[in-house]
Amino acid sequence: MNITGHDLILACSAIGAGLAVIAGIGPGVGQGYAAGAAAAAVGRNPGAKGDITSTMLLGQAVAETTGLYGLLIAFLLLFVQPLT
């Protein structure tokens, strides 16, 4: 088995892309927790539904950027190979 430098770069890029996509787990858990807490808050105080919903959506948008950055890095590692 003869592994060249080019093969090693491609393999490491694939492994790095897989690790970068794992960054999507955190935002998923955080958004689920935020939605559950917001539903409980609306259940306790239905009059504040608009404020709770807008705050929850803003927080989820900020949390989602982490997953999108991970996906962007994965695409860069898989399809843009400057060392080859």
mmCIF file of the N, C-alpha and C atoms, coordinates in Angstrom:
data_MODEL
# 
_entry.id   MODEL 
# 
loop_
_atom_site.group_PDB 
_atom_site.id 
_atom_site.type_symbol 
_atom_site.label_atom_id 
_atom_site.label_alt_id 
_atom_site.label_comp_id 
_atom_site.label_asym_id 
_atom_site.label_entity_id 
_atom_site.label_seq_id 
_atom_site.pdbx_PDB_ins_code 
_atom_site.Cartn_x 
_atom_site.Cartn_y 
_atom_site.Cartn_z 
_atom_site.occupancy 
_atom_site.B_iso_or_equiv 
_atom_site.pdbx_formal_charge 
_atom_site.auth_seq_id 
_atom_site.auth_comp_id 
_atom_site.auth_asym_id 
_atom_site.auth_atom_id 
_atom_site.pdbx_PDB_model_num 
ATOM 1   N N  . MET A 1 1  ? 0.843   -1.169 0.000  1.00 0.00 ? 1  MET A N  1 
ATOM 2   C CA . MET A 1 1  ? 0.000   0.000  0.000  1.00 0.00 ? 1  MET A CA 1 
ATOM 3   C C  . MET A 1 1  ? 0.892   1.238  0.000  1.00 0.00 ? 1  MET A C  1 
ATOM 4   N N  . ASN A 1 2  ? 0.747   2.038  -1.031 1.00 0.00 ? 2  ASN A N  1 
ATOM 5   C CA . ASN A 1 2  ? 1.591   3.210  -1.186 1.00 0.00 ? 2  ASN A CA 1 
ATOM 6   C C  . ASN A 1 2  ? 0.715   4.461  -1.091 1.00 0.00 ? 2  ASN A C  1 
ATOM 7   N N  . ILE A 1 3  ? 0.879   5.206  -0.013 1.00 0.00 ? 3  ILE A N  1 
ATOM 8   C CA . ILE A 1 3  ? 0.091   6.425  0.201  1.00 0.00 ? 3  ILE A CA 1 
ATOM 9   C C  . ILE A 1 3  ? 0.966   7.618  -0.148 1.00 0.00 ? 3  ILE A C  1 
ATOM 10  N N  . THR A 1 4  ? 0.465   8.423  -1.081 1.00 0.00 ? 4  THR A N  1 
ATOM 11  C CA . THR A 1 4  ? 1.209   9.619  -1.478 1.00 0.00 ? 4  THR A CA 1 
ATOM 12  C C  . THR A 1 4  ? 0.755   10.807 -0.636 1.00 0.00 ? 4  THR A C  1 
ATOM 13  N N  . GLY A 1 5  ? 1.455   11.902 -0.784 1.00 0.00 ? 5  GLY A N  1 
ATOM 14  C CA . GLY A 1 5  ? 1.087   13.117 -0.065 1.00 0.00 ? 5  GLY A CA 1 
ATOM 15  C C  . GLY A 1 5  ? -0.284  13.626 -0.470 1.00 0.00 ? 5  GLY A C  1 
ATOM 16  N N  . HIS A 1 6  ? -0.611  13.487 -1.744 1.00 0.00 ? 6  HIS A N  1 
ATOM 17  C CA . HIS A 1 6  ? -1.926  13.915 -2.239 1.00 0.00 ? 6  HIS A CA 1 
ATOM 18  C C  . HIS A 1 6  ? -3.046  13.111 -1.584 1.00 0.00 ? 6  HIS A C  1 
ATOM 19  N N  . ASP A 1 7  ? -2.849  11.801 -1.458 1.00 0.00 ? 7  ASP A N  1 
ATOM 20  C CA . ASP A 1 7  ? -3.854  10.949 -0.818 1.00 0.00 ? 7  ASP A CA 1 
ATOM 21  C C  . ASP A 1 7  ? -4.015  11.303 0.653  1.00 0.00 ? 7  ASP A C  1 
ATOM 22  N N  . LEU A 1 8  ? -2.913  11.613 1.304  1.00 0.00 ? 8  LEU A N  1 
ATOM 23  C CA . LEU A 1 8  ? -2.966  11.982 2.718  1.00 0.00 ? 8  LEU A CA 1 
ATOM 24  C C  . LEU A 1 8  ? -3.729  13.297 2.907  1.00 0.00 ? 8  LEU A C  1 
ATOM 25  N N  . ILE A 1 9  ? -3.521  14.249 2.027  1.00 0.00 ? 9  ILE A N  1 
ATOM 26  C CA . ILE A 1 9  ? -4.238  15.524 2.112  1.00 0.00 ? 9  ILE A CA 1 
ATOM 27  C C  . ILE A 1 9  ? -5.731  15.309 1.912  1.00 0.00 ? 9  ILE A C  1 
ATOM 28  N N  . LEU A 1 10 ? -6.107  14.492 0.942  1.00 0.00 ? 10 LEU A N  1 
ATOM 29  C CA . LEU A 1 10 ? -7.528  14.215 0.710  1.00 0.00 ? 10 LEU A CA 1 
ATOM 30  C C  . LEU A 1 10 ? -8.159  13.500 1.904  1.00 0.00 ? 10 LEU A C  1 
ATOM 31  N N  . ALA A 1 11 ? -7.450  12.555 2.487  1.00 0.00 ? 11 ALA A N  1 
ATOM 32  C CA . ALA A 1 11 ? -7.984  11.829 3.640  1.00 0.00 ? 11 ALA A CA 1 
ATOM 33  C C  . ALA A 1 11 ? -8.152  12.756 4.840  1.00 0.00 ? 11 ALA A C  1 
ATOM 34  N N  . CYS A 1 12 ? -7.160  13.586 5.093  1.00 0.00 ? 12 CYS A N  1 
ATOM 35  C CA . CYS A 1 12 ? -7.256  14.516 6.221  1.00 0.00 ? 12 CYS A CA 1 
ATOM 36  C C  . CYS A 1 12 ? -8.342  15.558 5.992  1.00 0.00 ? 12 CYS A C  1 
ATOM 37  N N  . SER A 1 13 ? -8.553  15.977 4.747  1.00 0.00 ? 13 SER A N  1 
ATOM 38  C CA . SER A 1 13 ? -9.638  16.906 4.438  1.00 0.00 ? 13 SER A CA 1 
ATOM 39  C C  . SER A 1 13 ? -10.991 16.267 4.714  1.00 0.00 ? 13 SER A C  1 
ATOM 40  N N  . ALA A 1 14 ? -11.143 14.995 4.366  1.00 0.00 ? 14 ALA A N  1 
ATOM 41  C CA . ALA A 1 14 ? -12.411 14.301 4.616  1.00 0.00 ? 14 ALA A CA 1 
ATOM 42  C C  . ALA A 1 14 ? -12.653 14.135 6.116  1.00 0.00 ? 14 ALA A C  1 
ATOM 43  N N  . ILE A 1 15 ? -11.624 13.795 6.858  1.00 0.00 ? 15 ILE A N  1 
ATOM 44  C CA . ILE A 1 15 ? -11.766 13.648 8.307  1.00 0.00 ? 15 ILE A CA 1 
ATOM 45  C C  . ILE A 1 15 ? -12.092 14.997 8.944  1.00 0.00 ? 15 ILE A C  1 
ATOM 46  N N  . GLY A 1 16 ? -11.417 16.043 8.511  1.00 0.00 ? 16 GLY A N  1 
ATOM 47  C CA . GLY A 1 16 ? -11.688 17.381 9.039  1.00 0.00 ? 16 GLY A CA 1 
ATOM 48  C C  . GLY A 1 16 ? -13.096 17.851 8.712  1.00 0.00 ? 16 GLY A C  1 
ATOM 49  N N  . ALA A 1 17 ? -13.581 17.524 7.516  1.00 0.00 ? 17 ALA A N  1 
ATOM 50  C CA . ALA A 1 17 ? -14.945 17.897 7.143  1.00 0.00 ? 17 ALA A CA 1 
ATOM 51  C C  . ALA A 1 17 ? -15.957 17.175 8.032  1.00 0.00 ? 17 ALA A C  1 
ATOM 52  N N  . GLY A 1 18 ? -15.704 15.925 8.314  1.00 0.00 ? 18 GLY A N  1 
ATOM 53  C CA . GLY A 1 18 ? -16.597 15.186 9.202  1.00 0.00 ? 18 GLY A CA 1 
ATOM 54  C C  . GLY A 1 18 ? -16.612 15.766 10.601 1.00 0.00 ? 18 GLY A C  1 
ATOM 55  N N  . LEU A 1 19 ? -15.456 16.154 11.094 1.00 0.00 ? 19 LEU A N  1 
ATOM 56  C CA . LEU A 1 19 ? -15.397 16.779 12.418 1.00 0.00 ? 19 LEU A CA 1 
ATOM 57  C C  . LEU A 1 19 ? -16.074 18.143 12.424 1.00 0.00 ? 19 LEU A C  1 
ATOM 58  N N  . ALA A 1 20 ? -15.966 18.879 11.328 1.00 0.00 ? 20 ALA A N  1 
ATOM 59  C CA . ALA A 1 20 ? -16.592 20.199 11.261 1.00 0.00 ? 20 ALA A CA 1 
ATOM 60  C C  . ALA A 1 20 ? -18.110 20.092 11.258 1.00 0.00 ? 20 ALA A C  1 
ATOM 61  N N  . VAL A 1 21 ? -18.651 19.046 10.647 1.00 0.00 ? 21 VAL A N  1 
ATOM 62  C CA . VAL A 1 21 ? -20.102 18.878 10.599 1.00 0.00 ? 21 VAL A CA 1 
ATOM 63  C C  . VAL A 1 21 ? -20.645 18.513 11.978 1.00 0.00 ? 21 VAL A C  1 
ATOM 64  N N  . ILE A 1 22 ? -19.812 17.937 12.829 1.00 0.00 ? 22 ILE A N  1 
ATOM 65  C CA . ILE A 1 22 ? -20.243 17.626 14.195 1.00 0.00 ? 22 ILE A CA 1 
ATOM 66  C C  . ILE A 1 22 ? -20.632 18.905 14.939 1.00 0.00 ? 22 ILE A C  1 
ATOM 67  N N  . ALA A 1 23 ? -20.162 20.042 14.468 1.00 0.00 ? 23 ALA A N  1 
ATOM 68  C CA . ALA A 1 23 ? -20.522 21.314 15.093 1.00 0.00 ? 23 ALA A CA 1 
ATOM 69  C C  . ALA A 1 23 ? -22.013 21.584 15.008 1.00 0.00 ? 23 ALA A C  1 
ATOM 70  N N  . GLY A 1 24 ? -22.748 20.856 14.181 1.00 0.00 ? 24 GLY A N  1 
ATOM 71  C CA . GLY A 1 24 ? -24.188 21.025 14.084 1.00 0.00 ? 24 GLY A CA 1 
ATOM 72  C C  . GLY A 1 24 ? -24.964 20.403 15.237 1.00 0.00 ? 24 GLY A C  1 
ATOM 73  N N  . ILE A 1 25 ? -24.326 19.573 16.041 1.00 0.00 ? 25 ILE A N  1 
ATOM 74  C CA . ILE A 1 25 ? -25.014 18.932 17.156 1.00 0.00 ? 25 ILE A CA 1 
ATOM 75  C C  . ILE A 1 25 ? -25.356 19.945 18.241 1.00 0.00 ? 25 ILE A C  1 
ATOM 76  N N  . GLY A 1 26 ? -24.427 20.809 18.569 1.00 0.00 ? 26 GLY A N  1 
ATOM 77  C CA . GLY A 1 26 ? -24.645 21.791 19.632 1.00 0.00 ? 26 GLY A CA 1 
ATOM 78  C C  . GLY A 1 26 ? -25.813 22.726 19.364 1.00 0.00 ? 26 GLY A C  1 
ATOM 79  N N  . PRO A 1 27 ? -25.867 23.344 18.183 1.00 0.00 ? 27 PRO A N  1 
ATOM 80  C CA . PRO A 1 27 ? -27.012 24.212 17.904 1.00 0.00 ? 27 PRO A CA 1 
ATOM 81  C C  . PRO A 1 27 ? -28.346 23.467 17.912 1.00 0.00 ? 27 PRO A C  1 
ATOM 82  N N  . GLY A 1 28 ? -28.358 22.226 17.471 1.00 0.00 ? 28 GLY A N  1 
ATOM 83  C CA . GLY A 1 28 ? -29.598 21.458 17.483 1.00 0.00 ? 28 GLY A CA 1 
ATOM 84  C C  . GLY A 1 28 ? -30.117 21.230 18.894 1.00 0.00 ? 28 GLY A C  1 
ATOM 85  N N  . VAL A 1 29 ? -29.225 20.867 19.795 1.00 0.00 ? 29 VAL A N  1 
ATOM 86  C CA . VAL A 1 29 ? -29.612 20.660 21.189 1.00 0.00 ? 29 VAL A CA 1 
ATOM 87  C C  . VAL A 1 29 ? -30.034 21.990 21.820 1.00 0.00 ? 29 VAL A C  1 
ATOM 88  N N  . GLY A 1 30 ? -29.269 23.037 21.563 1.00 0.00 ? 30 GLY A N  1 
ATOM 89  C CA . GLY A 1 30 ? -29.587 24.345 22.131 1.00 0.00 ? 30 GLY A CA 1 
ATOM 90  C C  . GLY A 1 30 ? -30.910 24.894 21.640 1.00 0.00 ? 30 GLY A C  1 
ATOM 91  N N  . GLN A 1 31 ? -31.197 24.726 20.371 1.00 0.00 ? 31 GLN A N  1 
ATOM 92  C CA . GLN A 1 31 ? -32.460 25.229 19.831 1.00 0.00 ? 31 GLN A CA 1 
ATOM 93  C C  . GLN A 1 31 ? -33.640 24.430 20.381 1.00 0.00 ? 31 GLN A C  1 
ATOM 94  N N  . GLY A 1 32 ? -33.475 23.140 20.544 1.00 0.00 ? 32 GLY A N  1 
ATOM 95  C CA . GLY A 1 32 ? -34.542 22.340 21.135 1.00 0.00 ? 32 GLY A CA 1 
ATOM 96  C C  . GLY A 1 32 ? -34.821 22.753 22.573 1.00 0.00 ? 32 GLY A C  1 
ATOM 97  N N  . TYR A 1 33 ? -33.763 22.993 23.315 1.00 0.00 ? 33 TYR A N  1 
ATOM 98  C CA . TYR A 1 33 ? -33.925 23.442 24.696 1.00 0.00 ? 33 TYR A CA 1 
ATOM 99  C C  . TYR A 1 33 ? -34.602 24.814 24.741 1.00 0.00 ? 33 TYR A C  1 
ATOM 100 N N  . ALA A 1 34 ? -34.201 25.727 23.865 1.00 0.00 ? 34 ALA A N  1 
ATOM 101 C CA . ALA A 1 34 ? -34.795 27.068 23.831 1.00 0.00 ? 34 ALA A CA 1 
ATOM 102 C C  . ALA A 1 34 ? -36.267 27.008 23.463 1.00 0.00 ? 34 ALA A C  1 
ATOM 103 N N  . ALA A 1 35 ? -36.625 26.170 22.501 1.00 0.00 ? 35 ALA A N  1 
ATOM 104 C CA . ALA A 1 35 ? -38.030 26.050 22.108 1.00 0.00 ? 35 ALA A CA 1 
ATOM 105 C C  . ALA A 1 35 ? -38.864 25.471 23.248 1.00 0.00 ? 35 ALA A C  1 
ATOM 106 N N  . GLY A 1 36 ? -38.325 24.500 23.954 1.00 0.00 ? 36 GLY A N  1 
ATOM 107 C CA . GLY A 1 36 ? -39.044 23.928 25.096 1.00 0.00 ? 36 GLY A CA 1 
ATOM 108 C C  . GLY A 1 36 ? -39.239 24.934 26.212 1.00 0.00 ? 36 GLY A C  1 
ATOM 109 N N  . ALA A 1 37 ? -38.197 25.697 26.499 1.00 0.00 ? 37 ALA A N  1 
ATOM 110 C CA . ALA A 1 37 ? -38.302 26.726 27.545 1.00 0.00 ? 37 ALA A CA 1 
ATOM 111 C C  . ALA A 1 37 ? -39.278 27.822 27.133 1.00 0.00 ? 37 ALA A C  1 
ATOM 112 N N  . ALA A 1 38 ? -39.279 28.183 25.855 1.00 0.00 ? 38 ALA A N  1 
ATOM 113 C CA . ALA A 1 38 ? -40.215 29.204 25.379 1.00 0.00 ? 38 ALA A CA 1 
ATOM 114 C C  . ALA A 1 38 ? -41.648 28.696 25.456 1.00 0.00 ? 38 ALA A C  1 
ATOM 115 N N  . ALA A 1 39 ? -41.881 27.436 25.126 1.00 0.00 ? 39 ALA A N  1 
ATOM 116 C CA . ALA A 1 39 ? -43.231 26.881 25.224 1.00 0.00 ? 39 ALA A CA 1 
ATOM 117 C C  . ALA A 1 39 ? -43.702 26.862 26.676 1.00 0.00 ? 39 ALA A C  1 
ATOM 118 N N  . ALA A 1 40 ? -42.808 26.533 27.596 1.00 0.00 ? 40 ALA A N  1 
ATOM 119 C CA . ALA A 1 40 ? -43.172 26.556 29.015 1.00 0.00 ? 40 ALA A CA 1 
ATOM 120 C C  . ALA A 1 40 ? -43.466 27.978 29.477 1.00 0.00 ? 40 ALA A C  1 
ATOM 121 N N  . ALA A 1 41 ? -42.686 28.939 28.989 1.00 0.00 ? 41 ALA A N  1 
ATOM 122 C CA . ALA A 1 41 ? -42.904 30.335 29.374 1.00 0.00 ? 41 ALA A CA 1 
ATOM 123 C C  . ALA A 1 41 ? -44.230 30.865 28.841 1.00 0.00 ? 41 ALA A C  1 
ATOM 124 N N  . VAL A 1 42 ? -44.578 30.496 27.622 1.00 0.00 ? 42 VAL A N  1 
ATOM 125 C CA . VAL A 1 42 ? -45.868 30.916 27.058 1.00 0.00 ? 42 VAL A CA 1 
ATOM 126 C C  . VAL A 1 42 ? -47.004 30.249 27.827 1.00 0.00 ? 42 VAL A C  1 
ATOM 127 N N  . GLY A 1 43 ? -46.801 29.034 28.277 1.00 0.00 ? 43 GLY A N  1 
ATOM 128 C CA . GLY A 1 43 ? -47.813 28.352 29.078 1.00 0.00 ? 43 GLY A CA 1 
ATOM 129 C C  . GLY A 1 43 ? -48.047 29.052 30.412 1.00 0.00 ? 43 GLY A C  1 
ATOM 130 N N  . ARG A 1 44 ? -46.990 29.600 30.999 1.00 0.00 ? 44 ARG A N  1 
ATOM 131 C CA . ARG A 1 44 ? -47.122 30.318 32.263 1.00 0.00 ? 44 ARG A CA 1 
ATOM 132 C C  . ARG A 1 44 ? -47.696 31.713 32.074 1.00 0.00 ? 44 ARG A C  1 
ATOM 133 N N  . ASN A 1 45 ? -47.347 32.373 30.955 1.00 0.00 ? 45 ASN A N  1 
ATOM 134 C CA . ASN A 1 45 ? -47.780 33.755 30.732 1.00 0.00 ? 45 ASN A CA 1 
ATOM 135 C C  . ASN A 1 45 ? -48.159 33.925 29.261 1.00 0.00 ? 45 ASN A C  1 
ATOM 136 N N  . PRO A 1 46 ? -49.379 33.569 28.891 1.00 0.00 ? 46 PRO A N  1 
ATOM 137 C CA . PRO A 1 46 ? -49.784 33.658 27.483 1.00 0.00 ? 46 PRO A CA 1 
ATOM 138 C C  . PRO A 1 46 ? -49.805 35.084 26.937 1.00 0.00 ? 46 PRO A C  1 
ATOM 139 N N  . GLY A 1 47 ? -49.899 36.069 27.779 1.00 0.00 ? 47 GLY A N  1 
ATOM 140 C CA . GLY A 1 47 ? -49.935 37.455 27.321 1.00 0.00 ? 47 GLY A CA 1 
ATOM 141 C C  . GLY A 1 47 ? -48.610 37.929 26.743 1.00 0.00 ? 47 GLY A C  1 
ATOM 142 N N  . ALA A 1 48 ? -47.524 37.283 27.113 1.00 0.00 ? 48 ALA A N  1 
ATOM 143 C CA . ALA A 1 48 ? -46.194 37.694 26.651 1.00 0.00 ? 48 ALA A CA 1 
ATOM 144 C C  . ALA A 1 48 ? -45.715 36.836 25.488 1.00 0.00 ? 48 ALA A C  1 
ATOM 145 N N  . LYS A 1 49 ? -46.643 36.229 24.770 1.00 0.00 ? 49 LYS A N  1 
ATOM 146 C CA . LYS A 1 49 ? -46.265 35.308 23.691 1.00 0.00 ? 49 LYS A CA 1 
ATOM 147 C C  . LYS A 1 49 ? -45.401 35.978 22.631 1.00 0.00 ? 49 LYS A C  1 
ATOM 148 N N  . GLY A 1 50 ? -45.746 37.197 22.216 1.00 0.00 ? 50 GLY A N  1 
ATOM 149 C CA . GLY A 1 50 ? -44.978 37.887 21.171 1.00 0.00 ? 50 GLY A CA 1 
ATOM 150 C C  . GLY A 1 50 ? -43.551 38.168 21.584 1.00 0.00 ? 50 GLY A C  1 
ATOM 151 N N  . ASP A 1 51 ? -43.366 38.655 22.814 1.00 0.00 ? 51 ASP A N  1 
ATOM 152 C CA . ASP A 1 51 ? -42.012 38.951 23.297 1.00 0.00 ? 51 ASP A CA 1 
ATOM 153 C C  . ASP A 1 51 ? -41.180 37.679 23.443 1.00 0.00 ? 51 ASP A C  1 
ATOM 154 N N  . ILE A 1 52 ? -41.804 36.639 23.976 1.00 0.00 ? 52 ILE A N  1 
ATOM 155 C CA . ILE A 1 52 ? -41.077 35.377 24.175 1.00 0.00 ? 52 ILE A CA 1 
ATOM 156 C C  . ILE A 1 52 ? -40.682 34.775 22.830 1.00 0.00 ? 52 ILE A C  1 
ATOM 157 N N  . THR A 1 53 ? -41.601 34.792 21.884 1.00 0.00 ? 53 THR A N  1 
ATOM 158 C CA . THR A 1 53 ? -41.326 34.205 20.573 1.00 0.00 ? 53 THR A CA 1 
ATOM 159 C C  . THR A 1 53 ? -40.219 34.958 19.844 1.00 0.00 ? 53 THR A C  1 
ATOM 160 N N  . SER A 1 54 ? -40.266 36.281 19.881 1.00 0.00 ? 54 SER A N  1 
ATOM 161 C CA . SER A 1 54 ? -39.234 37.050 19.175 1.00 0.00 ? 54 SER A CA 1 
ATOM 162 C C  . SER A 1 54 ? -37.860 36.852 19.814 1.00 0.00 ? 54 SER A C  1 
ATOM 163 N N  . THR A 1 55 ? -37.810 36.805 21.135 1.00 0.00 ? 55 THR A N  1 
ATOM 164 C CA . THR A 1 55 ? -36.527 36.573 21.814 1.00 0.00 ? 55 THR A CA 1 
ATOM 165 C C  . THR A 1 55 ? -35.996 35.171 21.510 1.00 0.00 ? 55 THR A C  1 
ATOM 166 N N  . MET A 1 56 ? -36.897 34.178 21.498 1.00 0.00 ? 56 MET A N  1 
ATOM 167 C CA . MET A 1 56 ? -36.482 32.812 21.200 1.00 0.00 ? 56 MET A CA 1 
ATOM 168 C C  . MET A 1 56 ? -35.937 32.696 19.776 1.00 0.00 ? 56 MET A C  1 
ATOM 169 N N  . LEU A 1 57 ? -36.635 33.308 18.822 1.00 0.00 ? 57 LEU A N  1 
ATOM 170 C CA . LEU A 1 57 ? -36.184 33.223 17.434 1.00 0.00 ? 57 LEU A CA 1 
ATOM 171 C C  . LEU A 1 57 ? -34.841 33.923 17.233 1.00 0.00 ? 57 LEU A C  1 
ATOM 172 N N  . LEU A 1 58 ? -34.625 35.036 17.900 1.00 0.00 ? 58 LEU A N  1 
ATOM 173 C CA . LEU A 1 58 ? -33.330 35.726 17.815 1.00 0.00 ? 58 LEU A CA 1 
ATOM 174 C C  . LEU A 1 58 ? -32.217 34.848 18.390 1.00 0.00 ? 58 LEU A C  1 
ATOM 175 N N  . GLY A 1 59 ? -32.476 34.229 19.516 1.00 0.00 ? 59 GLY A N  1 
ATOM 176 C CA . GLY A 1 59 ? -31.478 33.335 20.118 1.00 0.00 ? 59 GLY A CA 1 
ATOM 177 C C  . GLY A 1 59 ? -31.187 32.133 19.251 1.00 0.00 ? 59 GLY A C  1 
ATOM 178 N N  . GLN A 1 60 ? -32.214 31.576 18.612 1.00 0.00 ? 60 GLN A N  1 
ATOM 179 C CA . GLN A 1 60 ? -32.007 30.420 17.743 1.00 0.00 ? 60 GLN A CA 1 
ATOM 180 C C  . GLN A 1 60 ? -31.238 30.805 16.486 1.00 0.00 ? 60 GLN A C  1 
ATOM 181 N N  . ALA A 1 61 ? -31.469 31.999 15.982 1.00 0.00 ? 61 ALA A N  1 
ATOM 182 C CA . ALA A 1 61 ? -30.717 32.447 14.800 1.00 0.00 ? 61 ALA A CA 1 
ATOM 183 C C  . ALA A 1 61 ? -29.242 32.601 15.122 1.00 0.00 ? 61 ALA A C  1 
ATOM 184 N N  . VAL A 1 62 ? -28.946 33.120 16.293 1.00 0.00 ? 62 VAL A N  1 
ATOM 185 C CA . VAL A 1 62 ? -27.546 33.277 16.703 1.00 0.00 ? 62 VAL A CA 1 
ATOM 186 C C  . VAL A 1 62 ? -26.903 31.902 16.909 1.00 0.00 ? 62 VAL A C  1 
ATOM 187 N N  . ALA A 1 63 ? -27.643 30.972 17.510 1.00 0.00 ? 63 ALA A N  1 
ATOM 188 C CA . ALA A 1 63 ? -27.096 29.634 17.750 1.00 0.00 ? 63 ALA A CA 1 
ATOM 189 C C  . ALA A 1 63 ? -26.869 28.881 16.443 1.00 0.00 ? 63 ALA A C  1 
ATOM 190 N N  . GLU A 1 64 ? -27.704 29.116 15.454 1.00 0.00 ? 64 GLU A N  1 
ATOM 191 C CA . GLU A 1 64 ? -27.596 28.383 14.186 1.00 0.00 ? 64 GLU A CA 1 
ATOM 192 C C  . GLU A 1 64 ? -26.351 28.777 13.403 1.00 0.00 ? 64 GLU A C  1 
ATOM 193 N N  . THR A 1 65 ? -25.812 29.963 13.647 1.00 0.00 ? 65 THR A N  1 
ATOM 194 C CA . THR A 1 65 ? -24.628 30.379 12.903 1.00 0.00 ? 65 THR A CA 1 
ATOM 195 C C  . THR A 1 65 ? -23.453 29.431 13.147 1.00 0.00 ? 65 THR A C  1 
ATOM 196 N N  . THR A 1 66 ? -23.382 28.848 14.333 1.00 0.00 ? 66 THR A N  1 
ATOM 197 C CA . THR A 1 66 ? -22.301 27.895 14.615 1.00 0.00 ? 66 THR A CA 1 
ATOM 198 C C  . THR A 1 66 ? -22.387 26.687 13.690 1.00 0.00 ? 66 THR A C  1 
ATOM 199 N N  . GLY A 1 67 ? -23.577 26.157 13.519 1.00 0.00 ? 67 GLY A N  1 
ATOM 200 C CA . GLY A 1 67 ? -23.756 25.021 12.610 1.00 0.00 ? 67 GLY A CA 1 
ATOM 201 C C  . GLY A 1 67 ? -23.477 25.382 11.169 1.00 0.00 ? 67 GLY A C  1 
ATOM 202 N N  . LEU A 1 68 ? -23.888 26.580 10.767 1.00 0.00 ? 68 LEU A N  1 
ATOM 203 C CA . LEU A 1 68 ? -23.627 27.004 9.386  1.00 0.00 ? 68 LEU A CA 1 
ATOM 204 C C  . LEU A 1 68 ? -22.139 27.213 9.137  1.00 0.00 ? 68 LEU A C  1 
ATOM 205 N N  . TYR A 1 69 ? -21.428 27.743 10.124 1.00 0.00 ? 69 TYR A N  1 
ATOM 206 C CA . TYR A 1 69 ? -19.976 27.902 9.968  1.00 0.00 ? 69 TYR A CA 1 
ATOM 207 C C  . TYR A 1 69 ? -19.301 26.538 9.844  1.00 0.00 ? 69 TYR A C  1 
ATOM 208 N N  . GLY A 1 70 ? -19.748 25.575 10.621 1.00 0.00 ? 70 GLY A N  1 
ATOM 209 C CA . GLY A 1 70 ? -19.202 24.220 10.514 1.00 0.00 ? 70 GLY A CA 1 
ATOM 210 C C  . GLY A 1 70 ? -19.462 23.613 9.148  1.00 0.00 ? 70 GLY A C  1 
ATOM 211 N N  . LEU A 1 71 ? -20.670 23.821 8.616  1.00 0.00 ? 71 LEU A N  1 
ATOM 212 C CA . LEU A 1 71 ? -20.988 23.317 7.283  1.00 0.00 ? 71 LEU A CA 1 
ATOM 213 C C  . LEU A 1 71 ? -20.145 24.007 6.216  1.00 0.00 ? 71 LEU A C  1 
ATOM 214 N N  . LEU A 1 72 ? -19.939 25.302 6.361  1.00 0.00 ? 72 LEU A N  1 
ATOM 215 C CA . LEU A 1 72 ? -19.101 26.042 5.417  1.00 0.00 ? 72 LEU A CA 1 
ATOM 216 C C  . LEU A 1 72 ? -17.666 25.503 5.426  1.00 0.00 ? 72 LEU A C  1 
ATOM 217 N N  . ILE A 1 73 ? -17.130 25.283 6.597  1.00 0.00 ? 73 ILE A N  1 
ATOM 218 C CA . ILE A 1 73 ? -15.767 24.742 6.705  1.00 0.00 ? 73 ILE A CA 1 
ATOM 219 C C  . ILE A 1 73 ? -15.701 23.349 6.078  1.00 0.00 ? 73 ILE A C  1 
ATOM 220 N N  . ALA A 1 74 ? -16.730 22.539 6.298  1.00 0.00 ? 74 ALA A N  1 
ATOM 221 C CA . ALA A 1 74 ? -16.744 21.191 5.699  1.00 0.00 ? 74 ALA A CA 1 
ATOM 222 C C  . ALA A 1 74 ? -16.733 21.272 4.180  1.00 0.00 ? 74 ALA A C  1 
ATOM 223 N N  . PHE A 1 75 ? -17.561 22.159 3.608  1.00 0.00 ? 75 PHE A N  1 
ATOM 224 C CA . PHE A 1 75 ? -17.569 22.307 2.146  1.00 0.00 ? 75 PHE A CA 1 
ATOM 225 C C  . PHE A 1 75 ? -16.219 22.802 1.631  1.00 0.00 ? 75 PHE A C  1 
ATOM 226 N N  . LEU A 1 76 ? -15.614 23.730 2.361  1.00 0.00 ? 76 LEU A N  1 
ATOM 227 C CA . LEU A 1 76 ? -14.300 24.221 1.935  1.00 0.00 ? 76 LEU A CA 1 
ATOM 228 C C  . LEU A 1 76 ? -13.261 23.109 1.959  1.00 0.00 ? 76 LEU A C  1 
ATOM 229 N N  . LEU A 1 77 ? -13.296 22.288 2.997  1.00 0.00 ? 77 LEU A N  1 
ATOM 230 C CA . LEU A 1 77 ? -12.326 21.199 3.091  1.00 0.00 ? 77 LEU A CA 1 
ATOM 231 C C  . LEU A 1 77 ? -12.540 20.144 2.006  1.00 0.00 ? 77 LEU A C  1 
ATOM 232 N N  . LEU A 1 78 ? -13.789 19.914 1.628  1.00 0.00 ? 78 LEU A N  1 
ATOM 233 C CA . LEU A 1 78 ? -14.057 18.869 0.645  1.00 0.00 ? 78 LEU A CA 1 
ATOM 234 C C  . LEU A 1 78 ? -13.842 19.323 -0.792 1.00 0.00 ? 78 LEU A C  1 
ATOM 235 N N  . PHE A 1 79 ? -14.201 20.564 -1.092 1.00 0.00 ? 79 PHE A N  1 
ATOM 236 C CA . PHE A 1 79 ? -14.228 20.984 -2.500 1.00 0.00 ? 79 PHE A CA 1 
ATOM 237 C C  . PHE A 1 79 ? -13.163 22.012 -2.881 1.00 0.00 ? 79 PHE A C  1 
ATOM 238 N N  . VAL A 1 80 ? -12.540 22.659 -1.919 1.00 0.00 ? 80 VAL A N  1 
ATOM 239 C CA . VAL A 1 80 ? -11.473 23.626 -2.220 1.00 0.00 ? 80 VAL A CA 1 
ATOM 240 C C  . VAL A 1 80 ? -10.188 23.027 -1.642 1.00 0.00 ? 80 VAL A C  1 
ATOM 241 N N  . GLN A 1 81 ? -9.304  22.625 -2.516 1.00 0.00 ? 81 GLN A N  1 
ATOM 242 C CA . GLN A 1 81 ? -8.075  21.959 -2.078 1.00 0.00 ? 81 GLN A CA 1 
ATOM 243 C C  . GLN A 1 81 ? -6.861  22.743 -2.585 1.00 0.00 ? 81 GLN A C  1 
ATOM 244 N N  . PRO A 1 82 ? -6.436  23.719 -1.817 1.00 0.00 ? 82 PRO A N  1 
ATOM 245 C CA . PRO A 1 82 ? -5.354  24.577 -2.301 1.00 0.00 ? 82 PRO A CA 1 
ATOM 246 C C  . PRO A 1 82 ? -3.986  23.904 -2.326 1.00 0.00 ? 82 PRO A C  1 
ATOM 247 N N  . LEU A 1 83 ? -3.818  22.820 -1.598 1.00 0.00 ? 83 LEU A N  1 
ATOM 248 C CA . LEU A 1 83 ? -2.496  22.189 -1.512 1.00 0.00 ? 83 LEU A CA 1 
ATOM 249 C C  . LEU A 1 83 ? -2.251  21.168 -2.614 1.00 0.00 ? 83 LEU A C  1 
ATOM 250 N N  . THR A 1 84 ? -3.245  20.911 -3.452 1.00 0.00 ? 84 THR A N  1 
ATOM 251 C CA . THR A 1 84 ? -3.048  19.870 -4.472 1.00 0.00 ? 84 THR A CA 1 
ATOM 252 C C  . THR A 1 84 ? -2.649  20.486 -5.791 1.00 0.00 ? 84 THR A C  1 
# 
